[in-house]
């Protein structure tokens, strides 16, 4: 069982920046961030694959604005969010893949609110 603890979500004005953190209680194959805007489905934001040279992946809506990074020995991943827009408002979830077969652990979510 792996527990994920997210932090860093808060209110921010459009154009501002935030950094989210997620710490896993055990080793992971890959960690990622997803978000669920109000009234919409959960969508992929970014991921980092520890076992492929820390390759990173991004959703189209955040490319060029968000950066995922991590500290593999500490099982911690970060999401640096710049140039935030009101449409980035969502609950952000950290996810972990501990088997290589897909995300099987999720954090409780952290609220990010971007006002115009």
C-alpha positions as CSV (number, residue, x, y, z in Angstrom):
1,X,0.0,0.0,0.0
2,X,1.4,3.4,-1.0
3,X,0.0,6.6,0.4
4,X,0.3,9.9,-1.5
5,X,0.2,13.3,0.2
6,X,-0.3,16.4,-1.9
7,X,0.3,19.9,-0.9
8,X,0.5,23.4,-2.4
9,X,-2.9,24.1,-3.7
10,X,-4.4,27.5,-3.0
11,X,-6.0,30.5,-4.6
12,X,-4.0,32.6,-7.0
13,X,-4.6,35.3,-9.6
14,X,-4.4,34.7,-13.3
15,X,-0.8,34.9,-14.5
16,X,0.6,33.8,-11.2
17,X,2.5,30.6,-10.3
18,X,2.0,27.7,-7.9
19,X,4.1,24.7,-7.0
20,X,2.4,21.5,-6.0
21,X,4.2,18.7,-4.2
22,X,3.3,15.0,-3.8
23,X,5.2,12.6,-1.5
24,X,4.7,8.9,-1.9
25,X,5.3,6.5,1.1
26,X,6.9,3.9,-1.1
27,X,8.8,3.3,-4.3
28,X,7.0,4.1,-7.6
29,X,7.5,3.3,-11.2
30,X,5.9,6.5,-12.4
31,X,4.1,9.5,-10.9
32,X,1.7,11.9,-12.4
33,X,-0.7,14.7,-11.9
34,X,-4.3,14.8,-13.0
35,X,-6.9,17.4,-12.5
36,X,-10.7,17.6,-12.4
37,X,-12.2,21.0,-13.2
38,X,-15.7,21.8,-11.7
39,X,-18.3,19.8,-13.5
40,X,-15.8,18.1,-15.8
41,X,-14.1,14.8,-16.1
42,X,-10.6,14.2,-14.7
43,X,-7.8,14.9,-17.2
44,X,-4.2,14.2,-17.5
45,X,-1.8,17.0,-16.7
46,X,1.8,15.6,-16.5
47,X,3.8,12.6,-15.6
48,X,7.4,11.5,-14.9
49,X,8.7,8.1,-15.5
50,X,11.5,7.2,-13.1
51,X,12.6,4.1,-15.0
52,X,13.0,5.7,-18.4
53,X,15.5,8.4,-17.6
54,X,13.0,10.6,-15.9
55,X,11.1,11.1,-19.1
56,X,8.3,13.6,-18.7
57,X,4.9,13.9,-20.4
58,X,2.4,16.7,-20.6
59,X,-1.2,17.3,-21.5
60,X,-1.7,19.6,-24.4
61,X,-3.4,22.3,-22.3
62,X,-0.4,22.8,-20.0
63,X,2.6,22.3,-22.3
64,X,5.0,25.2,-22.0
65,X,3.4,26.5,-18.8
66,X,3.7,23.5,-16.4
67,X,6.8,21.6,-15.5
68,X,6.9,18.3,-13.6
69,X,10.0,17.3,-11.7
70,X,10.9,14.9,-9.0
71,X,13.2,13.5,-6.4
72,X,13.3,9.8,-7.1
73,X,15.1,8.7,-3.9
74,X,12.5,10.7,-1.9
75,X,9.6,9.4,-3.9
76,X,8.5,13.0,-4.3
77,X,7.1,14.8,-7.4
78,X,6.5,18.5,-8.0
79,X,4.4,20.4,-10.4
80,X,5.5,23.9,-11.2
81,X,2.6,25.8,-12.7
82,X,3.3,29.1,-14.4
83,X,1.1,31.6,-16.3
84,X,-1.9,30.2,-14.6
85,X,-5.3,30.7,-16.2
86,X,-8.8,30.6,-14.8
87,X,-9.4,27.4,-16.8
88,X,-6.6,25.8,-14.7
89,X,-9.0,25.9,-11.7
90,X,-9.5,22.3,-10.6
91,X,-8.8,19.7,-7.9
92,X,-5.3,18.4,-8.7
93,X,-4.6,14.8,-7.9
94,X,-1.3,13.0,-7.6
95,X,-1.1,9.5,-8.9
96,X,1.4,6.7,-8.7
97,X,2.2,3.6,-10.7
98,X,4.0,1.1,-8.5
99,X,3.8,-1.9,-10.8
100,X,4.3,-0.6,-14.3
101,X,0.8,-1.5,-15.2
102,X,-0.9,1.9,-14.7
103,X,-1.8,4.3,-12.0
104,X,-3.1,2.4,-9.0
105,X,-2.7,4.8,-6.2
106,X,-4.2,8.3,-5.9
107,X,-3.9,11.2,-3.5
108,X,-6.8,13.0,-1.9
109,X,-6.5,16.0,-4.1
110,X,-5.6,19.6,-3.6
111,X,-7.7,22.6,-4.8
112,X,-6.2,25.1,-7.1
113,X,-8.3,28.2,-7.8
114,X,-7.2,30.8,-10.4
115,X,-9.2,34.0,-10.5
116,X,-9.3,36.4,-13.4
